[in-house]
Amino acid sequence: MDPDTLRRWADEGLVEAFTTPGGHRRFDRGEIDRLLGARHPGAGTVAPLAALGATPDRLSRMYQRSYASAGPDDDVRSAVPADHRQAFRSDGRGLVTALVAYLDADGDEARAAAEARAAALTDDLARRLASAGLSLTESVGLFVTARRPFLAELGAIARRRALGADRLNAMFQDATALLDRLLVRLVAAHQAAG
């Protein structure tokens, strides 16, 4: 919630506030939640990641910044032959989209469909890495390096949006569990292709 909105609500008498000796306003969280629920029915529902700013396009831009700031020794992407990089970028964007869809899925069926999409993309990625001549170690290194910025951006979004500890914990557990399953798939598909 924007602090200016909260101050305006206090000035209008919509929410009670008390002032600290230092002159800062303090609000009762339950009162704010009640007010939000009255103004936005269904506000107690969990906002999708896209509504919090974790759109696939934003995450892709974050990856570009992350890779641009990597030093030559940190950039494991250099192991990917130049003529394969565009296909890897496309796979990466598709995988990010599938991961966000998985985390935002409402129900087991939608979540299973998103995971199946992510699994298919991971299988394709593993075969492409193997056919490009990357070793299993290099392929796992690429995957692990690519998961770090994704999880870091989820954390940054959670901090910016002040997500509750329960939502943040659940999101990280779901994301890391899926990424772990995908890593195991990547290893198996790479070995089968090699």
C-alpha positions as CSV (number, residue, x, y, z in Angstrom):
1,M,0.0,0.0,0.0
2,D,1.3,3.4,-0.8
3,P,2.1,5.4,2.3
4,D,0.5,8.6,0.8
5,T,-2.8,6.7,0.5
6,L,-2.6,5.5,4.1
7,R,-1.9,9.1,5.3
8,R,-4.8,10.4,3.2
9,W,-7.1,7.8,4.7
10,A,-6.0,8.8,8.2
11,D,-6.6,12.5,7.4
12,E,-10.1,11.6,6.0
13,G,-10.9,9.6,9.2
14,L,-11.2,6.3,7.3
15,V,-8.5,4.6,9.4
16,E,-7.4,5.3,12.9
17,A,-3.8,6.3,13.5
18,F,-1.8,7.3,16.5
19,T,1.3,9.4,16.6
20,T,4.5,8.4,18.2
21,P,6.5,10.9,20.3
22,G,8.7,11.4,17.3
23,G,5.8,12.5,15.2
24,H,5.3,9.4,13.1
25,R,1.9,7.9,12.4
26,R,1.3,4.2,13.3
27,F,-1.6,2.1,12.2
28,D,-3.3,-1.1,13.3
29,R,-2.7,-3.7,10.6
30,G,-6.1,-5.4,11.3
31,E,-7.9,-2.1,10.8
32,I,-6.1,-1.6,7.4
33,D,-6.9,-5.2,6.3
34,R,-10.5,-4.6,7.3
35,L,-10.6,-1.4,5.3
36,L,-9.0,-3.0,2.3
37,G,-11.4,-5.9,2.4
38,A,-14.4,-3.5,2.5
39,R,-13.0,-1.4,-0.4
40,H,-11.9,-4.4,-2.5
41,P,-14.0,-7.5,-2.0
42,G,-11.8,-10.5,-2.5
43,A,-8.7,-8.5,-1.5
44,G,-7.8,-11.3,0.9
45,T,-7.0,-13.6,-2.0
46,V,-3.5,-14.1,-3.1
47,A,-2.4,-11.7,-5.8
48,P,-0.8,-13.4,-8.8
49,L,2.9,-12.8,-9.4
50,A,2.2,-10.8,-12.5
51,A,0.1,-8.3,-10.4
52,L,3.1,-8.0,-8.1
53,G,5.5,-7.2,-11.0
54,A,6.8,-10.7,-11.8
55,T,5.8,-10.7,-15.5
56,P,7.8,-12.9,-17.8
57,D,8.9,-9.7,-19.7
58,R,10.2,-8.1,-16.5
59,L,12.0,-11.2,-15.5
60,S,13.6,-11.5,-18.9
61,R,14.8,-8.0,-18.6
62,M,16.2,-8.8,-15.2
63,Y,18.1,-11.7,-16.6
64,Q,19.6,-9.5,-19.3
65,R,20.8,-7.0,-16.6
66,S,22.1,-9.9,-14.5
67,Y,24.1,-11.4,-17.5
68,A,25.3,-8.0,-18.6
69,S,26.8,-7.3,-15.2
70,A,28.5,-10.7,-15.0
71,G,32.2,-10.7,-15.2
72,P,34.0,-12.9,-17.8
73,D,34.7,-15.5,-15.2
74,D,31.1,-15.5,-13.9
75,D,29.5,-15.9,-17.3
76,V,28.9,-19.6,-17.8
77,R,26.9,-18.7,-20.9
78,S,30.1,-18.4,-22.8
79,A,30.2,-22.2,-23.0
80,V,27.2,-22.0,-25.3
81,P,28.2,-21.7,-28.9
82,A,27.2,-18.4,-30.4
83,D,25.0,-20.0,-33.1
84,H,22.9,-21.6,-30.4
85,R,22.4,-18.6,-28.1
86,Q,19.2,-17.3,-29.6
87,A,17.5,-20.7,-29.2
88,F,18.7,-20.9,-25.6
89,R,17.3,-17.4,-24.9
90,S,13.9,-18.4,-26.4
91,D,13.9,-21.6,-24.3
92,G,14.8,-19.5,-21.2
93,R,12.0,-17.0,-21.8
94,G,9.5,-19.9,-22.2
95,L,10.8,-21.6,-19.0
96,V,10.4,-18.3,-17.0
97,T,6.8,-18.0,-18.4
98,A,6.1,-21.6,-17.3
99,L,7.6,-21.0,-13.8
100,V,5.5,-17.9,-13.2
101,A,2.4,-19.8,-14.5
102,Y,3.2,-22.6,-12.1
103,L,3.6,-20.3,-9.1
104,D,0.4,-18.4,-10.0
105,A,-1.6,-21.6,-10.9
106,D,-5.0,-21.8,-9.1
107,G,-5.6,-25.5,-8.5
108,D,-3.8,-28.8,-9.1
109,E,-4.8,-29.1,-12.8
110,A,-3.4,-25.7,-13.8
111,R,-0.3,-26.3,-11.7
112,A,0.3,-29.7,-13.4
113,A,-0.2,-28.2,-16.8
114,A,2.4,-25.4,-16.1
115,E,4.9,-28.0,-14.7
116,A,4.4,-30.2,-17.8
117,R,5.2,-27.2,-20.0
118,A,8.3,-26.4,-17.9
119,A,9.4,-30.1,-18.1
120,A,9.0,-30.2,-21.9
121,L,11.1,-27.0,-22.2
122,T,13.7,-28.5,-19.8
123,D,13.9,-31.7,-21.9
124,D,14.4,-29.6,-25.1
125,L,17.0,-27.5,-23.4
126,A,18.9,-30.6,-22.2
127,R,18.9,-32.1,-25.7
128,R,20.0,-28.8,-27.2
129,L,22.8,-28.4,-24.7
130,A,24.0,-32.0,-25.4
131,S,23.9,-31.5,-29.2
132,A,25.8,-28.3,-28.9
133,G,28.6,-30.3,-27.2
134,L,28.2,-29.0,-23.6
135,S,29.1,-31.5,-20.9
136,L,26.7,-32.5,-18.2
137,T,28.7,-30.4,-15.8
138,E,28.5,-27.3,-18.0
139,S,24.8,-27.9,-18.6
140,V,24.0,-28.2,-14.8
141,G,26.2,-25.1,-14.2
142,L,24.1,-23.1,-16.7
143,F,20.8,-24.3,-15.1
144,V,22.0,-23.5,-11.6
145,T,23.3,-20.1,-12.7
146,A,20.0,-19.3,-14.4
147,R,17.9,-20.2,-11.3
148,R,19.7,-17.8,-9.0
149,P,18.5,-14.6,-10.7
150,F,14.9,-16.0,-10.8
151,L,14.8,-16.7,-7.1
152,A,16.6,-13.4,-6.4
153,E,14.0,-11.4,-8.3
154,L,11.2,-13.2,-6.5
155,G,12.8,-12.1,-3.2
156,A,13.1,-8.6,-4.5
157,I,9.5,-8.5,-5.5
158,A,8.5,-9.9,-2.1
159,R,10.4,-7.2,-0.3
160,R,9.1,-4.4,-2.5
161,R,5.5,-5.6,-2.1
162,A,6.0,-6.4,1.6
163,L,4.6,-9.9,1.1
164,G,3.9,-11.8,4.3
165,A,6.4,-14.4,5.6
166,D,3.9,-17.2,4.9
167,R,3.4,-16.2,1.2
168,L,7.1,-15.6,0.7
169,N,8.0,-19.0,2.3
170,A,5.4,-20.8,0.2
171,M,6.5,-19.1,-3.0
172,F,10.1,-20.0,-2.4
173,Q,9.3,-23.6,-1.4
174,D,7.2,-24.1,-4.5
175,A,9.7,-22.4,-6.8
176,T,12.8,-24.3,-5.5
177,A,10.9,-27.7,-5.4
178,L,10.0,-27.2,-9.1
179,L,13.4,-26.0,-10.0
180,D,14.9,-29.1,-8.3
181,R,12.6,-31.4,-10.2
182,L,13.5,-29.7,-13.4
183,L,17.2,-30.0,-12.7
184,V,16.8,-33.7,-12.2
185,R,15.0,-33.8,-15.6
186,L,17.8,-31.8,-17.2
187,V,20.4,-34.3,-16.0
188,A,18.3,-37.3,-17.2
189,A,17.5,-35.8,-20.6
190,H,21.1,-34.7,-21.1
191,Q,22.4,-38.2,-20.3
192,A,19.8,-39.8,-22.6
193,A,20.8,-37.5,-25.5
194,G,24.5,-38.0,-24.9
